[in-house]
Amino acid sequence: MKKIIVTGCNGQLGRAVNLFFKDAADISFVNTDVGELDITNIDKVMELAREVKPYAIINCAAHTGVDACETEYDKAFKINAIGPRNLAIAARETGAKLMHISTDYVFDGKATKPYVETDATNPHGAYGSTKLAGENFVKDFADRYFILRTAWLYGDGKNFAKTMLRLSEDHDMVTVVGDQFGSPTSAAELTKAINALLFTENYGTFHATCEGSCSWAEFAKEVFRLAGKATQVKAITTEEYGAAAPRPAYSVLENRMFKLTTDFMFADWHDAIAEYIKTL
């Protein structure tokens, strides 16, 4: 029986991971969220790892409030950087594999073509910089690790698609940023990618997003179309939106390492969001 510790089990990805593996007879999950395990506490992390002796640790925990990270930098650093460091140390000591989830925000968003895994990182803002620090700690301390950079994630929980559908209930028109481009990614698809790597020795950093790209405004239009909503979308600029933290203007990721080292292929983002809307 392979024991797998999941952190952030109540988040969108944590829930998707549990759903995907629910019928796996040879896998036993030890699910933890902030109430069960404080990943920023090295002693607590080591205590659990020594008790469980896991085959793998899947780190779905993160401080993902991009604006909040600006004003809560120390908290963000503890969760996004110290936490992964602690899990990496625990994984190394217990011989476990570490599956760590990172983000497109490690890039500056100034590219004109999709980022590949070997492109130089240059985060703008606290969220991206703390997540990059987490990546580096994983590389420093874990012997066997997978770092998956994903983006625009949606699943069972709070997300952009659900927000748009909620707004459509009492709005004839919504304003959505039209000058930021990325790849909407289903938590269900990301879980399939985790499965494609976790039981292999194919370690390293991987980009992990659904295929294709769009703007947030285009994404909203597709959500409304699939859900049969008449709500119109008015595209606005990032400047007009006025968020507290910087967002990358272009953070499309190319899943190059998946394509070069595995047979796994992410679904196109159109197909993935269509499947998701059916579940709502």
Secondary structure, DSSP 8 states (H G I E B T S, - for coil): -EEEEEESTTSHHHHHHHHHTTT-TTEEEEE--TTT--TT-HHHHHHHHHHH--SEEEE------HHHHHH-HHHHHIIIIIHHHHHHHHHHHHT-EEEEEEEGGGS-SB-SS-B-TTS-----SHHHHHHHHHHHHHHHH-SSEEEEEE-SEESSSS-HHHHHHHHHTT-SEEEEE-S-EE--EEHHHHHHHHHHHHTSS--EEEE---BS-EEHHHHHHHHHHHHT---EEEEE-HHHHT-SS---SB--B--HHHHHH-S----BHHHHHHHHHHH-
